[in-house]
């Protein structure tokens, strides 16, 4: 009887693996659009849970690779540290870096620092809620230049805003559902790019750019192989930009950017491999399904791939 159950599990996993492979093929063949190399809200779900709870300290080292607007390509590494104080409370800090390369040239700079606290409530009926509060602080005012020439936000390593994050997560069996808000509290953006002087229409004007808030809903389903070495986490993200962004035009008048509000839907597949109880590696692939008309913040991606290593102690 046990052997039949084991054979059923193996066959069931083979079916799931084929479905995941199909998802990967669909992702790889999506047309150019707006992916989720984001302003922060897409990646803060790491603060909700830590897979291995037997250790108090967790270090992540990762690199994100992306294809952006026009011919811009990105390499964005980051390092993150999570401290679990007890079964209820944990704290995560994260520092990002970004290198953007395109027709304007190459520009590299530290991006943002994240400070995120998470509190997990007591589990009841296989359901566990957690709450998140965090901040994002920029290392630049989003006005990096090359040879003295102003650059669009696509080449900037940060949006130049101090942002507040508020979030909650529900874990039920193999499912995670989380919701979050990202609210720009202080705008330090000093970008000075005008498309009229940029020599191209690929990027919109973003002089003294002001960005609106974002709201996110995410659903994630986790599947493990029988030996628990591999974990697959397909998930879908709904991100709604809660208003039109704006900039100051050449006449020093503030102007809304039409079509910059609205919904983006992203698909994401995370595959992790457990090297040992203390370490793991993770590959994530993301692409959009539904997009906003305009995304002047420079976060447009046709495809995003991330590679991450985690060590716990």
C-alpha positions as CSV (number, residue, x, y, z in Angstrom):
1,X,0.0,0.0,0.0
2,X,2.8,2.4,0.9
3,X,4.6,1.7,-2.4
4,X,1.4,2.6,-4.3
5,X,1.0,5.8,-2.4
6,X,4.7,6.7,-3.1
7,X,4.2,5.9,-6.8
8,X,1.1,8.1,-6.9
9,X,3.1,11.0,-5.3
10,X,5.9,10.6,-7.9
11,X,3.4,10.6,-10.8
12,X,1.5,13.6,-9.3
13,X,4.8,15.5,-9.0
14,X,5.8,14.7,-12.6
15,X,2.5,16.2,-13.7
16,X,3.1,19.3,-11.6
17,X,6.6,19.6,-13.0
18,X,5.3,19.5,-16.6
19,X,2.8,22.3,-15.8
20,X,5.6,24.4,-14.3
21,X,7.8,23.8,-17.3
22,X,4.9,25.1,-19.5
23,X,4.6,28.2,-17.3
24,X,8.3,28.8,-17.9
25,X,7.9,28.5,-21.7
26,X,5.0,31.0,-21.5
27,X,7.1,33.4,-19.4
28,X,10.0,33.2,-21.9
29,X,7.8,34.1,-24.9
30,X,6.0,37.1,-23.5
31,X,6.3,40.3,-25.6
32,X,8.0,43.4,-24.3
33,X,6.1,44.9,-21.4
34,X,6.3,46.0,-17.8
35,X,7.7,43.5,-15.3
36,X,8.2,43.7,-11.6
37,X,11.7,45.0,-11.1
38,X,9.9,47.2,-8.7
39,X,10.1,50.2,-6.4
40,X,10.2,47.8,-3.4
41,X,6.7,46.5,-2.9
42,X,7.1,43.3,-5.0
43,X,10.1,42.0,-2.9
44,X,9.1,42.9,0.7
45,X,7.2,39.6,1.0
46,X,10.6,38.1,2.0
47,X,10.0,39.9,5.3
48,X,6.8,38.0,6.0
49,X,8.3,34.5,6.5
50,X,11.6,32.7,6.8
51,X,11.6,29.1,5.6
52,X,14.0,27.8,8.2
53,X,12.9,28.8,11.7
54,X,15.5,26.7,13.6
55,X,18.0,29.5,13.1
56,X,18.0,33.1,14.3
57,X,20.1,34.7,11.6
58,X,19.7,34.7,7.8
59,X,21.9,36.3,5.2
60,X,20.9,36.6,1.6
61,X,23.2,37.6,-1.3
62,X,21.4,38.0,-4.7
63,X,21.6,39.5,-8.2
64,X,18.7,40.5,-10.3
65,X,19.0,40.6,-14.1
66,X,16.6,42.5,-16.3
67,X,15.8,43.8,-19.7
68,X,14.2,47.3,-19.7
69,X,12.9,50.0,-21.9
70,X,14.6,50.6,-25.3
71,X,18.0,48.8,-25.1
72,X,18.6,49.2,-21.3
73,X,19.9,46.2,-19.4
74,X,20.3,45.8,-15.7
75,X,22.3,44.0,-13.1
76,X,21.1,44.7,-9.6
77,X,22.7,42.9,-6.7
78,X,21.6,43.2,-3.1
79,X,22.5,41.9,0.3
80,X,20.0,41.2,3.1
81,X,20.1,40.2,6.8
82,X,17.2,38.9,8.8
83,X,17.3,38.5,12.6
84,X,14.6,36.4,14.3
85,X,14.3,37.6,17.9
86,X,11.7,34.9,18.7
87,X,8.8,33.0,17.1
88,X,6.8,36.2,16.7
89,X,9.1,39.0,15.7
90,X,11.8,39.3,13.1
91,X,13.7,42.3,11.5
92,X,15.1,42.5,8.0
93,X,17.6,45.0,6.6
94,X,18.6,45.2,2.9
95,X,20.9,47.3,0.7
96,X,20.6,47.4,-3.1
97,X,22.9,48.3,-5.9
98,X,22.2,48.8,-9.6
99,X,24.1,49.0,-12.9
100,X,22.2,50.2,-16.0
101,X,23.7,49.9,-19.5
102,X,22.2,51.3,-22.7
103,X,22.6,53.9,-25.5
104,X,23.2,56.7,-22.9
105,X,26.1,54.7,-21.4
106,X,26.6,52.8,-18.2
107,X,25.8,54.1,-14.7
108,X,26.3,52.3,-11.4
109,X,25.3,53.4,-7.9
110,X,23.9,52.1,-4.6
111,X,20.1,52.2,-4.7
112,X,18.1,52.0,-1.5
113,X,18.2,50.7,2.1
114,X,15.3,48.8,3.5
115,X,14.4,48.3,7.2
116,X,11.4,46.0,7.7
117,X,9.9,44.5,10.9
118,X,7.5,41.5,10.9
119,X,5.2,40.2,13.6
120,X,3.6,36.7,13.4
121,X,0.4,36.0,15.3
122,X,-0.4,32.7,16.9
123,X,-1.5,30.0,14.4
124,X,-5.2,29.0,14.6
125,X,-6.9,26.3,12.6
126,X,-3.8,26.0,10.3
127,X,-4.1,29.7,9.5
128,X,-1.4,32.1,10.5
129,X,-1.5,35.9,10.1
130,X,1.5,38.2,10.1
131,X,1.9,42.0,9.9
132,X,4.7,44.0,8.3
133,X,5.9,47.6,8.8
134,X,9.0,49.0,7.0
135,X,10.8,51.9,5.4
136,X,12.9,52.4,2.3
137,X,15.6,55.1,2.2
138,X,17.3,56.2,-1.0
139,X,21.1,56.6,-1.4
140,X,20.6,59.1,-4.3
141,X,18.3,61.9,-5.3
142,X,17.7,60.1,-8.7
143,X,19.7,62.6,-10.7
144,X,22.7,60.6,-11.7
145,X,24.4,61.9,-14.9
146,X,26.8,60.7,-17.6
147,X,29.3,63.2,-18.8
148,X,27.2,66.0,-17.3
149,X,24.0,64.9,-19.2
150,X,20.8,64.3,-17.3
151,X,19.5,60.7,-17.4
152,X,15.9,59.3,-17.4
153,X,14.7,57.3,-14.4
154,X,15.5,54.1,-16.3
155,X,19.2,54.7,-15.6
156,X,18.7,55.8,-12.0
157,X,19.4,53.3,-9.1
158,X,16.7,54.8,-6.9
159,X,13.5,56.8,-7.2
160,X,14.7,59.2,-4.6
161,X,11.8,58.8,-2.2
162,X,11.5,57.8,1.5
163,X,8.7,55.2,1.4
164,X,6.5,53.6,4.1
165,X,5.5,49.9,3.8
166,X,2.4,48.4,5.5
167,X,1.5,44.8,4.9
168,X,-0.2,41.6,6.1
169,X,0.1,38.0,5.2
170,X,-2.1,34.9,5.6
171,X,-0.5,31.5,5.5
172,X,-2.9,28.5,5.1
173,X,-1.5,25.1,4.3
174,X,0.5,25.5,1.1
175,X,-0.9,28.9,0.3
176,X,0.3,32.4,1.1
177,X,-1.8,35.5,0.5
178,X,-0.4,38.9,1.2
179,X,-1.4,42.5,0.7
180,X,0.8,45.6,1.0
181,X,0.9,49.4,0.5
182,X,3.9,51.4,-0.5
183,X,3.5,55.1,0.3
184,X,6.1,57.8,-0.7
185,X,6.3,59.9,2.5
186,X,9.2,62.3,1.6
187,X,10.1,63.1,-2.0
188,X,13.8,63.8,-2.4
189,X,13.8,63.3,-6.2
190,X,15.9,65.9,-8.1
191,X,15.8,64.3,-11.5
192,X,16.3,66.8,-14.3
193,X,15.6,64.8,-17.5
194,X,13.6,66.3,-20.3
195,X,12.8,64.2,-23.4
196,X,13.0,67.4,-25.5
197,X,16.7,67.5,-24.9
198,X,17.4,63.8,-24.6
199,X,17.7,63.1,-28.4
200,X,15.1,60.3,-28.2
201,X,11.4,59.7,-27.5
202,X,12.0,56.4,-25.7
203,X,11.8,57.9,-22.2
204,X,9.3,60.5,-20.9
205,X,10.3,63.7,-19.2
206,X,10.7,63.2,-15.4
207,X,12.1,66.5,-14.2
208,X,11.4,66.8,-10.4
209,X,9.4,63.6,-10.6
210,X,6.7,62.9,-8.0
211,X,5.4,59.3,-7.7
212,X,2.1,58.1,-6.3
213,X,1.5,55.1,-3.9
214,X,1.2,51.4,-4.9
215,X,-1.1,48.7,-3.6
216,X,-0.3,45.0,-4.0
217,X,-2.1,41.7,-3.7
218,X,-0.2,38.4,-4.1
219,X,-1.1,34.7,-4.1
220,X,1.6,32.1,-3.8
221,X,1.3,28.3,-3.8
222,X,4.3,26.1,-2.6
223,X,5.1,22.6,-3.8
224,X,7.9,20.4,-2.6
225,X,9.5,17.3,-4.1
226,X,9.2,14.1,-2.1
227,X,12.8,14.5,-0.8
228,X,12.0,18.1,0.1
229,X,15.1,19.3,-1.7
230,X,13.3,21.4,-4.3
231,X,10.5,23.9,-3.7
232,X,8.4,25.5,-6.4
233,X,6.5,28.6,-5.7
234,X,4.4,29.9,-8.7
235,X,2.7,33.2,-7.7
236,X,0.7,36.0,-9.2
237,X,0.9,39.7,-8.3
238,X,-1.7,42.4,-8.7
239,X,-0.1,45.9,-8.4
240,X,-2.3,49.0,-8.6
241,X,-0.7,52.4,-9.0
242,X,-3.0,54.7,-7.0
243,X,-2.7,57.8,-9.1
244,X,-1.0,59.6,-12.0
245,X,2.7,60.5,-11.4
246,X,3.8,64.0,-12.3
247,X,6.8,66.1,-13.3
248,X,7.7,69.8,-13.7
249,X,7.7,70.8,-17.4
250,X,10.0,73.2,-19.2
251,X,7.7,76.1,-18.2
252,X,8.1,75.2,-14.5
253,X,4.5,73.9,-14.3
254,X,3.6,70.6,-12.7
255,X,2.0,68.2,-15.2
256,X,0.4,64.8,-14.6
257,X,1.7,61.9,-16.8
258,X,-1.4,60.5,-18.4
259,X,-1.8,56.7,-18.2
260,X,0.7,56.3,-15.4
261,X,-1.9,55.0,-13.0
262,X,-3.7,51.7,-13.1
263,X,-3.1,47.9,-12.8
264,X,-0.2,45.7,-13.6
265,X,-0.4,41.9,-13.2
266,X,2.8,40.0,-13.0
267,X,3.5,36.2,-13.0
268,X,6.5,34.9,-11.1
269,X,8.0,31.4,-10.6
270,X,10.4,30.7,-7.8
271,X,12.5,27.6,-7.6
272,X,14.6,26.9,-4.6
273,X,17.1,24.1,-3.8
274,X,18.0,23.2,-0.3
275,X,21.8,22.5,-0.2
276,X,21.7,21.8,3.5
277,X,19.6,22.8,6.6
278,X,21.6,26.0,6.7
279,X,21.9,27.0,3.1
280,X,19.8,27.2,-0.1
281,X,19.9,28.7,-3.6
282,X,16.9,30.2,-5.4
283,X,16.0,31.1,-9.0
284,X,13.1,33.5,-9.7
285,X,11.7,34.3,-13.1
286,X,9.1,37.1,-13.7
287,X,7.2,38.6,-16.5
288,X,4.0,40.8,-16.9
289,X,0.5,39.8,-18.1
290,X,-1.3,43.1,-17.8
291,X,0.4,46.5,-17.9
292,X,-0.2,50.2,-17.4
293,X,-0.2,52.5,-20.4
294,X,2.8,54.5,-19.2
295,X,5.5,53.8,-16.6
296,X,7.7,56.8,-16.3
297,X,9.4,55.6,-13.1
298,X,11.9,53.6,-15.2
299,X,10.9,50.2,-13.8
300,X,9.7,48.8,-17.1
301,X,11.0,45.2,-17.7
302,X,10.3,42.7,-20.4
303,X,11.8,39.9,-18.3
304,X,13.4,39.6,-14.8
305,X,15.6,36.8,-13.5
306,X,17.0,36.6,-10.0
307,X,19.6,34.3,-8.4
308,X,19.9,34.2,-4.6
309,X,21.9,32.4,-2.0
310,X,20.8,32.2,1.6
311,X,22.8,31.1,4.6
312,X,21.3,30.6,8.1
313,X,23.1,30.3,11.4
